[in-house]
């Protein structure tokens, strides 16, 4: 048994032709955040503190769909959500509808630590964050030119009656390639980048998970995805910790994160077997991915999309940073 950590920056239709100016900053962010988590685990930080630390850093990176990089609703606003869970105690906290808080995952942590509840949303969650002194900014802080363009593209796709299939990453649309990309992505018009998440286990088998997202491009105001739903996008118990990414509605229907844990607990499957079954059989192809660690220090990062921004490390020296499937996969 040893410590292990895994993190993701979203799964989806990520073309192998992804330009270096889009690929390299994300790979650098994954590498930086992985090292941050590894250093914390090596310093004997609790996994709950580690996953919050890593997800906060990912939220601060505008290349991912969380925090500063959050995508916009149909009204051109930001509504962020996050969740955090401790495997040993099964305490958890979740938030939705945040518009001014810099780090949604830390609001979720406070809900877990400072209230008798699990889930706070919208104005109540905002007021709670302010009462506890968390950093807030004007909503315009989160509205970037890139996300304004993403929203415009998604609205244009909707206007031509195309059914949206929005997931955590679809390739950016160039004006002269719009029709081809709309066809390739099921007509989403969605240039969304990735939901972020982190899972960790320490040498004593303590497990934790955290996930954060801005949701879907052009989502209805008030829409809630899988990220803050315990057992769907985020779950941890004494067997494993899971953070999922992908099309939220599909992940919720399949209770993806909880199913991985249940297959380990009730069917005796290994972490890798359980996660592979859930991603391969429980959700439609092209809709989901996840990162997970077990109490014994196993790591797995399966996905059924074109790619998933991901990274992991274990105490025995294994490290992986990737986007597309490896030869072994």
ABEGO torsion letter per residue (X at the ends): XBBBBBBBAEBEBBBAABBAAAAAAAAAAAAAAAAAAAAAAAAGBBAAAAAAAAAAAAAABAABBBEAABBBBAAGBBBBBBBBBBAAAGBBBBBBGBAABABAAAAAAAAAAABABABBBEAAAAAAAAAAGBBBBBAAAABBAAAAAAAAAAAAAAAAGBBBBBBABBBBBBAAAAAAAAAAAGGAGBABBBBBBBBBBBAAGBBBBBBBBAEBBGBBBGBBBAAABBGBABBBBAABBBBBBEBAAAAAAAGAAAAAAAAAAAAGBBAAAAAAAAAAAABBBGABBBBBBBAAGBBBBBBABABBBBBBBBAAGBBBBBABBBAAX
